[in-house]
Amino acid sequence: MALQDKYAELINTANASGATNLQVREQDNVLYIDGEVPSGEVKDKLWNVYDKIDPDFRSGDVVMNINVSPAAAATQLKVTTQSSNLNIRKGPGTDQPILGKAGHDSVVTLLSKYNDAWFLIRTNDGVEGYSSAEYLTAL
């Protein structure tokens, strides 16, 4: 089965949810999905569809490079780690690759709450990803 067939629901959901600049390509047995969505909730919906097709994201055959539009409404949060930086991950889970870090006591933008444990955030430098809600506090 081609990867675009396996992940058709994910691609269709992205299209139906208002994703722009959506590009889907298959290379070396990996499906790359790039684009921009109108809100953090839409990005969370895509991760939920992905998790349904490939529980716990075990196959490793999709790379979702989906970002939330800079125009999306957002709230500011403070990083409240003990002293270290906060990991920002590709997806909601400690098994997801680290994209960057947010400094202790820095301010980040909340894009959505994936669940009670994981929030989708963006740093002032533009790094967007999921972080543990445990270390984020409302301003």
N, C-alpha and C positions, 0 to 999 in steps of 0.2 A: 504494500500500500504506500502510495506517495505521501510524504509528510503533509503536503497541502490538503490532501483528503483527510488524513488523520486529524488535523487541526482545523478543519473547515468551520466548525462551530466557533472557534476562537477568532478566526479571520472574519466570519460573518458578523459576530458580535461587535468587533471593532468597527466594521463598516456601518452597522446599524446604530452604533452609539455616537456617531459623529466624529470618528477619527479622521484627521486630515493628514495629507502627505503620507498616506499609508503605502508602504512598500513591503512586498513579501517576496522573498527569494530563497531558493534552496541551494546550498553549497556544501559539499563534503558530508552529506547525510545530516545536515543541520538546517532547520528552517529559521530564517531570520525575518522578524516582523518589526518594522520601524515605523514610527509615526508620532502623532501628537493627539492627545485626547482632551476634551473640554474641561474635565474635572478629575479630581482624585478618586471620586466614587466610580467613574468609568474605568480608570486604571485598576481599581480593586476588583471590579466586575470581571475584567479580563483575567486577572490572576485566579479568580474563583473558577472560571471556565477552564483555564489551563489545569488547575488542580483536579477538576472533575475528569478531564481526559487522561491526565498523567498524574495520579495521586502522589502527593509529596514531591512532585517534579523530579522523579527518579530517572527518566529516560535520557535527559540531557540532550534532547534533539531539537530544542527550541531556544532561540535567543530573542527575548522581547526587549527591544529598545524603544519603549513607548514612554513618552514624557507628557506631563500635564502642561497645558497651555499656561504661559505666564499671566494670562488675563484671568485665570480662575480665582474665585474668591478664596481668601485664606486667612488664617489666624497665626499669630506669633507665639512661639513656645521657647522656653529657656532649657538648655541642656543642663541637667542636674546630676551629672555623674559625680562620684566622690572626688576624683582629681584627674582621671584619664579622659581621653577623647571617646566620643560615642561613635560606634560603627554604623555606617549607612550601607545597607545591603540591597542587592539587585531585586530581591523579592522578600516576602514576609517569612523569615525563618533563619535560624543560625546556620543552616546548611547552605544558604545562598551566598554567592561571592560578595566580598566587601568592595563597594564602589568608591568609598571615601570615608572621611571622618568629620565629625562636628566637634569643635573644641569645648572643653569644660567651661560652663557659664556663658557659652555663646547663645545667640538667638537664631532660631530656625523658623521656617514657615511650615505650618501644618497644612497639608493638602487634603488629607482624609484620614479617617480612623478605620484601618482594615478590619481590626477587631480590638478587643480590650488589651491585647498584648503588643500589637504592631501598628505603628502609625507611618503613613507616607509623608515624608518631609522634603524640604528643599533648603539648602544652605544659601547664604548670601553669595557664594561663589558659583551657584547654579548646580551643585551636585544634588541629584534627586534620587531618593530611594526609601527603603523601609528601615525603621529603627525601633528598638524596644521602647514601648510606651513608659516603662518603669523609670526611665531616665529623662523624661520630658515633662515639664511643668508649665501650666498656663501663666502668662505674665500678668 
